[in-house]
């Protein structure tokens, strides 16, 4: 009782088998070459609260510039990035200052007057709470333009 199988079907099954085998090999190779985070908590994400005008993406980019980006991790109150190791409290202070420099896209208006950055050392989630106030908004180069006006 033999089953008749066309040569094309055998070739397709063989190619599928090779693809599955190659996928498993690549999966193992990527696991073997990954960094070891023993005793460390990787930064898993950034949550932004309180923003109305400034886009979340702008704030997240500035937080990432302070070191809280994918690939960084926390170990023993130190933030370890691909470039440097800095104390966690200093990294939080840097992130707070960087968030204040966030502007509205297409303008130089910086409406964020204060920010609170919290890092959960167990999950690696960074929570940023911002306060926007347009009555105190800074404009880059605004003072120089006012001096040049004839008022």
N, CA, C and O of each residue as an XYZ file, in Angstrom:
604
protein
N       0.810     -1.178      0.000
C       0.000      0.000      0.000
C       0.866      1.260      0.000
O       1.078      1.886      1.038
N       1.332      1.596     -1.118
C       2.164      2.779     -1.246
C       1.327      3.981     -1.656
O       0.373      3.875     -2.428
N       1.713      5.111     -1.118
C       1.036      6.351     -1.467
C       1.832      7.014     -2.575
O       3.046      7.184     -2.463
N       1.162      7.380     -3.620
C       1.845      8.038     -4.724
C       2.025      9.517     -4.383
O       1.053     10.223     -4.114
N       3.271      9.973     -4.398
C       3.597     11.361     -4.101
C       4.397     11.913     -5.273
O       5.349     11.287     -5.739
N       4.009     13.062     -5.731
C       4.717     13.685     -6.843
C       6.069     14.218     -6.368
O       6.277     14.487     -5.185
N       6.958     14.357     -7.312
C       8.287     14.856     -6.999
C       8.217     16.300     -6.492
O       8.982     16.663     -5.599
N       7.336     17.118     -7.028
C       7.185     18.509     -6.586
C       6.778     18.576     -5.116
O       7.265     19.424     -4.369
N       5.884     17.679     -4.708
C       5.432     17.653     -3.317
C       6.584     17.285     -2.389
O       6.719     17.859     -1.309
N       7.407     16.341     -2.800
C       8.564     15.958     -1.982
C       9.550     17.117     -1.841
O      10.110     17.332     -0.766
N       9.757     17.846     -2.904
C      10.674     18.989     -2.859
C      10.133     20.053     -1.912
O      10.888     20.625     -1.126
N       8.832     20.321     -1.980
C       8.224     21.319     -1.096
C       8.334     20.879      0.359
O       8.652     21.696      1.224
N       8.079     19.612      0.643
C       8.194     19.108      2.018
C       9.638     19.176      2.513
O       9.881     19.499      3.676
N      10.587     18.874      1.645
C      11.992     18.927      2.028
C      12.433     20.368      2.318
O      13.159     20.613      3.282
N      11.999     21.309      1.492
C      12.339     22.719      1.711
C      11.705     23.219      3.009
O      12.337     23.964      3.758
N      10.464     22.817      3.281
C       9.807     23.211      4.530
C      10.575     22.656      5.728
O      10.756     23.352      6.727
N      11.025     21.412      5.631
C      11.801     20.809      6.717
C      13.098     21.580      6.936
O      13.484     21.831      8.078
N      13.767     21.954      5.864
C      15.012     22.718      5.993
C      14.762     24.090      6.619
O      15.568     24.555      7.425
N      13.658     24.740      6.256
C      13.349     26.043      6.842
C      13.076     25.930      8.338
O      13.519     26.776      9.115
N      12.361     24.904      8.739
C      12.091     24.698     10.167
C      13.394     24.427     10.904
O      13.623     24.974     11.983
N      14.237     23.597     10.334
C      15.524     23.275     10.957
C      16.406     24.522     11.061
O      17.042     24.745     12.091
N      16.446     25.326     10.013
C      17.249     26.554     10.033
C      16.693     27.542     11.050
O      17.462     28.214     11.738
N      15.377     27.641     11.157
C      14.765     28.531     12.142
C      15.115     28.137     13.555
O      15.401     28.995     14.391
N      15.095     26.852     13.828
C      15.453     26.393     15.179
C      16.924     26.651     15.473
O      17.284     27.009     16.595
N      17.767     26.470     14.475
C      19.187     26.740     14.674
C      19.428     28.227     14.935
O      20.207     28.574     15.823
N      18.775     29.107     14.181
C      18.941     30.548     14.386
C      18.397     30.980     15.741
O      18.960     31.863     16.388
N      17.308     30.361     16.166
C      16.748     30.664     17.482
C      17.746     30.292     18.577
O      17.955     31.065     19.512
N      18.354     29.130     18.470
C      19.351     28.715     19.445
C      20.570     29.626     19.399
O      21.094     30.009     20.445
N      21.025     29.976     18.207
C      22.215     30.825     18.077
C      21.967     32.208     18.672
O      22.854     32.769     19.316
N      20.780     32.761     18.465
C      20.494     34.079     19.037
C      20.391     34.007     20.556
O      20.798     34.939     21.248
N      19.854     32.917     21.077
C      19.784     32.750     22.533
C      21.184     32.595     23.124
O      21.477     33.153     24.181
N      22.034     31.851     22.455
C      23.379     31.614     22.967
C      24.233     32.881     22.937
O      25.132     33.037     23.763
N      23.967     33.775     22.006
C      24.781     34.984     21.901
C      24.194     36.169     22.659
O      24.788     37.247     22.653
N      23.045     36.000     23.309
C      22.428     37.118     24.026
C      23.181     37.403     25.319
O      23.886     36.544     25.849
N      23.015     38.638     25.818
C      23.684     39.041     27.046
C      23.054     38.347     28.241
O      21.869     38.013     28.235
N      23.859     38.139     29.249
C      23.373     37.527     30.482
C      22.987     38.633     31.456
O      23.830     39.440     31.846
N      21.717     38.673     31.848
C      21.219     39.681     32.777
C      21.075     39.090     34.176
O      20.083     39.362     34.852
N      22.025     38.301     34.620
C      21.878     37.665     35.931
C      21.902     38.725     37.033
O      22.864     39.482     37.167
N      20.840     38.763     37.805
C      20.737     39.716     38.901
C      20.428     41.130     38.462
O      20.480     42.052     39.275
N      20.108     41.320     37.201
C      19.823     42.656     36.679
C      18.408     42.696     36.112
O      17.840     41.673     35.730
N      17.860     43.905     36.070
C      16.512     44.107     35.538
C      16.622     44.963     34.278
O      17.043     46.117     34.361
N      16.254     44.429     33.117
C      16.318     45.243     31.899
C      15.216     46.299     31.871
O      14.136     46.093     32.423
N      15.494     47.421     31.229
C      14.485     48.474     31.054
C      13.453     47.946     30.063
O      13.771     47.653     28.911
N      12.207     47.830     30.533
C      11.190     47.201     29.690
C      10.269     48.191     29.000
O       9.570     47.811     28.062
N      10.243     49.440     29.427
C       9.379     50.401     28.750
C       9.273     51.712     29.496
O       9.701     51.833     30.644
N       8.693     52.696     28.819
C       8.502     54.029     29.387
C       7.021     54.373     29.289
O       6.422     54.270     28.218
N       6.434     54.782     30.407
C       5.043     55.219     30.453
C       5.044     56.719     30.715
O       5.697     57.186     31.648
N       4.315     57.477     29.896
C       4.252     58.933     30.033
C       2.840     59.321     30.445
O       1.862     58.890     29.835
N       2.746     60.146     31.494
C       1.446     60.615     31.988
C       1.450     62.140     32.050
O       2.497     62.760     32.233
N       0.278     62.732     31.896
C       0.108     64.161     32.122
C       0.379     65.064     30.948
O       0.247     66.282     31.072
N       0.753     64.513     29.809
C       1.043     65.395     28.675
C      -0.222     65.612     27.851
O      -0.976     64.677     27.581
N      -0.437     66.873     27.454
C      -1.573     67.212     26.602
C      -1.114     67.626     25.210
O      -1.695     67.205     24.209
N      -0.086     68.439     25.146
C       0.348     69.013     23.873
C       1.618     68.345     23.355
O       1.690     67.979     22.182
N       2.602     68.187     24.205
C       3.873     67.596     23.782
C       3.649     66.109     23.497
O       3.119     65.397     24.350
N       4.043     65.630     22.315
C       3.815     64.226     21.976
C       4.594     63.273     22.883
O       5.694     63.575     23.345
N       3.992     62.131     23.113
C       4.618     61.102     23.946
C       5.948     60.657     23.348
O       6.900     60.386     24.079
N       6.015     60.582     22.030
C       7.250     60.127     21.384
C       8.413     61.075     21.667
O       9.543     60.621     21.850
N       8.158     62.379     21.707
C       9.227     63.344     22.010
C       9.752     63.148     23.426
O      10.957     63.216     23.670
N       8.841     62.907     24.344
C       9.241     62.702     25.740
C      10.020     61.398     25.873
O      11.031     61.348     26.573
N       9.555     60.343     25.204
C      10.245     59.047     25.281
C      11.649     59.121     24.683
O      12.570     58.473     25.180
N      11.812     59.900     23.630
C      13.140     60.058     23.024
C      14.087     60.739     24.007
O      15.249     60.349     24.121
N      13.599     61.752     24.714
C      14.446     62.439     25.689
C      14.764     61.548     26.881
O      15.864     61.628     27.428
N      13.825     60.698     27.298
C      14.100     59.757     28.385
C      15.135     58.734     27.919
O      16.011     58.343     28.690
N      15.037     58.304     26.672
C      16.017     57.363     26.126
C      17.403     57.998     26.050
O      18.411     57.312     26.221
N      17.456     59.301     25.794
C      18.744     59.996     25.742
C      19.424     60.016     27.102
O      20.648     60.116     27.188
N      18.629     59.919     28.168
C      19.194     59.889     29.518
C      19.688     58.492     29.894
O      20.303     58.320     30.947
N      19.428     57.493     29.045
C      19.922     56.145     29.304
C      18.843     55.101     29.504
O      19.148     53.908     29.522
N      17.597     55.505     29.655
C      16.506     54.553     29.866
C      15.957     54.103     28.513
O      14.901     54.561     28.077
N      16.686     53.201     27.855
C      16.295     52.711     26.539
C      16.432     51.189     26.503
O      17.079     50.600     27.369
N      15.824     50.556     25.502
C      15.972     49.097     25.402
C      17.442     48.711     25.298
O      18.210     49.350     24.579
N      17.818     47.688     26.002
C      19.212     47.257     26.044
C      19.920     47.700     27.307
O      20.959     47.140     27.657
N      19.383     48.693     27.999
C      19.940     49.131     29.279
C      19.319     48.296     30.387
O      18.223     47.756     30.235
N      20.023     48.198     31.489
C      19.477     47.450     32.615
C      19.952     48.031     33.935
O      20.936     48.768     33.998
N      19.223     47.677     34.990
C      19.505     48.174     36.334
C      20.121     47.041     37.139
O      19.584     45.935     37.192
N      21.251     47.332     37.764
C      21.904     46.341     38.616
C      22.544     47.074     39.789
O      23.426     47.912     39.601
N      22.101     46.758     40.985
C      22.664     47.328     42.219
C      22.677     48.859     42.205
O      23.728     49.468     42.403
N      21.537     49.476     41.976
C      21.382     50.936     41.947
C      22.282     51.619     40.921
O      22.674     52.772     41.097
N      22.602     50.907     39.863
C      23.373     51.463     38.751
C      22.593     51.216     37.466
O      22.030     50.140     37.267
N      22.567     52.216     36.604
C      21.988     52.049     35.279
C      23.141     51.739     34.334
O      24.059     52.542     34.172
N      23.083     50.573     33.717
C      24.159     50.137     32.838
C      23.639     50.189     31.404
O      22.708     49.471     31.041
N      24.254     51.047     30.600
C      23.882     51.175     29.193
C      24.990     50.567     28.345
O      25.969     50.040     28.872
N      24.831     50.644     27.042
C      25.861     50.099     26.156
C      27.124     50.955     26.170
O      28.186     50.499     25.747
N      27.015     52.204     26.659
C      28.162     53.111     26.629
C      28.774     53.391     27.994
O      29.976     53.638     28.095
N      27.946     53.353     29.062
C      28.485     53.758     30.365
C      27.660     53.174     31.501
O      26.584     52.612     31.298
N      28.206     53.327     32.709
C      27.500     52.968     33.941
C      27.338     54.247     34.749
O      28.310     54.959     34.999
N      26.099     54.537     35.159
C      25.865     55.722     35.976
C      24.952     55.357     37.134
O      24.130     54.449     37.011
N      25.086     56.052     38.257
C      24.186     55.789     39.385
C      22.735     56.057     38.980
O      22.454     56.966     38.199
N      21.831     55.260     39.518
C      20.426     55.346     39.133
C      19.818     56.700     39.487
O      19.038     57.247     38.707
N      20.167     57.249     40.659
C      19.587     58.543     41.042
C      20.057     59.668     40.112
O      19.302     60.596     39.823
N      21.290     59.580     39.654
C      21.795     60.580     38.707
C      21.121     60.427     37.338
O      20.830     61.419     36.670
N      20.877     59.186     36.931
C      20.187     58.943     35.659
C      18.755     59.461     35.713
O      18.246     59.991     34.726
N      18.103     59.308     36.865
C      16.742     59.822     37.029
C      16.745     61.347     36.961
O      15.869     61.942     36.333
N      17.729     61.984     37.606
C      17.830     63.450     37.555
C      18.097     63.926     36.124
O      17.537     64.932     35.689
N      18.953     63.202     35.394
C      19.217     63.557     33.996
C      17.953     63.422     33.150
O      17.661     64.278     32.315
N      17.212     62.348     33.371
C      15.976     62.140     32.608
C      14.982     63.254     32.890
O      14.292     63.722     31.985
N      14.909     63.675     34.137
C      13.987     64.760     34.516
C      14.348     66.053     33.782
O      13.470     66.753     33.278
N      15.636     66.360     33.725
C      16.070     67.571     33.025
C      15.864     67.446     31.512
O      15.484     68.416     30.856
N      16.112     66.267     30.964
C      15.931     66.071     29.524
C      14.464     66.195     29.131
O      14.147     66.727     28.067
N      13.565     65.704     29.990
C      12.133     65.794     29.695
C      11.694     67.249     29.652
O      10.839     67.614     28.845
N      12.269     68.083     30.510
C      11.915     69.508     30.516
C      12.319     70.198     29.216
O      11.777     71.254     28.891
N      13.250     69.627     28.472
C      13.702     70.212     27.213
C      12.847     69.787     26.025
O      13.121     70.194     24.896
N      11.818     68.978     26.255
C      10.938     68.537     25.170
C      10.167     69.728     24.618
O       9.639     70.546     25.371
N      10.109     69.813     23.299
C       9.415     70.928     22.654
C       8.204     70.424     21.882
O       8.071     69.234     21.596
N       7.335     71.360     21.559
C       6.226     71.057     20.661
C       6.818     70.972     19.257
O       7.541     71.880     18.846
N       6.532     69.906     18.513
C       7.139     69.756     17.184
C       6.851     70.951     16.277
O       5.724     71.440     16.195
N       7.895     71.400     15.607
C       7.768     72.532     14.695
C       7.926     73.880     15.364
O       7.897     74.913     14.696
N       8.095     73.882     16.682
C       8.273     75.138     17.414
C       9.476     75.000     18.331
O      10.126     73.956     18.380
N       9.755     76.069     19.051
C      10.795     76.030     20.073
C      10.200     76.229     21.455
O      10.912     76.567     22.400
N       8.894     76.020     21.574
C       8.200     76.210     22.846
C       8.389     74.971     23.713
O       8.127     73.849     23.279
N       8.849     75.191     24.950
C       9.058     74.103     25.909
C       8.059     74.251     27.058
O       8.372     74.897     28.058
N       6.870     73.671     26.936
C       5.833     73.896     27.948
C       5.956     73.042     29.204
O       5.216     73.272     30.160
N       6.847     72.082     29.239
C       6.969     71.220     30.415
C       7.791     71.951     31.466
O       8.975     72.221     31.266
N       7.151     72.270     32.591
C       7.833     73.013     33.641
C       8.394     72.095     34.714
O       9.333     72.470     35.415
N       7.838     70.906     34.853
C       8.353     69.968     35.844
C       8.024     68.551     35.405
O       7.079     68.320     34.650
N       8.811     67.618     35.886
C       8.604     66.212     35.559
C       9.001     65.363     36.751
O       9.898     65.714     37.518
N       8.322     64.249     36.887
C       8.634     63.287     37.936
C       8.946     61.964     37.253
O       8.109     61.421     36.532
N      10.138     61.449     37.475
C      10.565     60.200     36.854
C      10.707     59.153     37.948
O      11.449     59.341     38.911
N       9.990     58.055     37.789
C      10.074     56.950     38.745
C      10.459     55.684     37.997
O       9.987     55.437     36.887
N      11.321     54.883     38.619
C      11.774     53.638     38.014
C      11.417     52.498     38.953
O      11.792     52.509     40.126
N      10.696     51.516     38.438
C      10.377     50.319     39.212
C      11.548     49.352     39.056
O      11.794     48.841     37.963
N      12.262     49.104     40.141
C      13.469     48.286     40.080
C      13.168     46.800     39.916
O      14.076     46.014     39.647
N      11.912     46.408     40.075
C      11.556     44.994     39.913
C      11.131     44.666     38.489
O      11.422     43.581     37.986
N      10.437     45.607     37.830
C       9.933     45.342     36.479
C      10.704     46.082     35.393
O      10.653     45.681     34.230
N      11.413     47.145     35.740
C      12.155     47.915     34.752
C      11.304     48.922     34.000
O      11.717     49.426     32.956
N      10.119     49.220     34.521
C       9.242     50.188     33.869
C       9.559     51.587     34.388
O       9.627     51.806     35.598
N       9.751     52.526     33.477
C      10.034     53.921     33.813
C       8.735     54.706     33.621
O       8.156     54.703     32.535
N       8.281     55.379     34.686
C       7.059     56.177     34.624
C       7.429     57.650     34.706
O       8.089     58.083     35.651
N       6.999     58.412     33.713
C       7.290     59.844     33.648
C       5.971     60.600     33.748
O       5.080     60.418     32.918
N       5.849     61.446     34.765
C       4.682     62.307     34.924
C       5.128     63.735     34.661
O       6.034     64.241     35.323
N       4.489     64.386     33.691
C       4.900     65.739     33.316
C       3.818     66.749     33.676
O       2.634     66.421     33.757
N       4.260     67.988     33.891
C       3.354     69.108     34.145
C       3.618     70.145     33.059
O       4.716     70.690     32.951
N       2.589     70.404     32.260
C       2.690     71.410     31.205
C       2.003     72.688     31.675
O       0.878     72.652     32.172
N       2.688     73.809     31.514
C       2.116     75.096     31.894
C       2.563     76.122     30.860
O       3.743     76.464     30.779
N       1.611     76.608     30.072
C       1.965     77.540     29.003
C       2.178     78.958     29.501
O       2.713     79.788     28.766
N       1.776     79.258     30.725
C       2.043     80.601     31.240
C       3.518     80.761     31.593
O       4.037     81.877     31.639
N       4.189     79.637     31.841
C       5.613     79.676     32.168
C       6.470     79.059     31.069
O       7.648     78.778     31.292
N       5.901     78.847     29.891
C       6.611     78.157     28.813
C       7.831     78.950     28.371
O       7.774     80.167     28.191
N       8.930     78.236     28.201
C      10.161     78.856     27.722
C      10.206     78.739     26.204
O       9.769     77.742     25.630
N      10.737     79.765     25.574
C      10.924     79.750     24.131
C      12.408     79.940     23.880
O      12.992     80.926     24.327
N      13.020     79.008     23.170
C      14.443     79.113     22.891
C      14.698     80.317     21.998
O      14.097     80.445     20.931
N      15.573     81.184     22.429
C      15.918     82.362     21.644
C      14.897     83.480     21.743
O      15.021     84.470     21.022
N      13.911     83.370     22.588
C      12.857     84.373     22.696
C      13.345     85.684     23.265
O      12.894     86.744     22.833
N      14.261     85.643     24.228
C      14.765     86.863     24.851
C      15.556     87.697     23.856
O      15.470     88.925     23.860
N      16.325     87.032     23.003
C      17.127     87.749     22.020
C      16.239     88.465     21.008
O      16.549     89.581     20.592
N      15.138     87.833     20.609
C      14.234     88.462     19.650
C      13.522     89.654     20.271
O      13.260     90.642     19.586
N      13.207     89.573     21.557
C      12.539     90.693     22.216
C      13.465     91.898     22.336
O      13.005     93.036     22.250
N      14.758     91.667     22.532
C      15.711     92.770     22.646
C      15.845     93.525     21.322
O      16.089     94.732     21.311
N      15.686     92.815     20.217
C      15.864     93.430     18.903
C      14.632     94.196     18.432
O      14.701     94.898     17.424
N      13.518     94.080     19.129
C      12.301     94.782     18.718
C      12.343     96.241     19.164
O      12.918     96.560     20.205
N      11.739     97.119     18.380
C      11.630     98.539     18.731
C      10.292     98.767     19.407
O       9.313     99.131     18.756
N      10.250     98.553     20.705
C       8.990     98.747     21.448
C       9.184     99.838     22.467
O       8.254    100.166     23.204
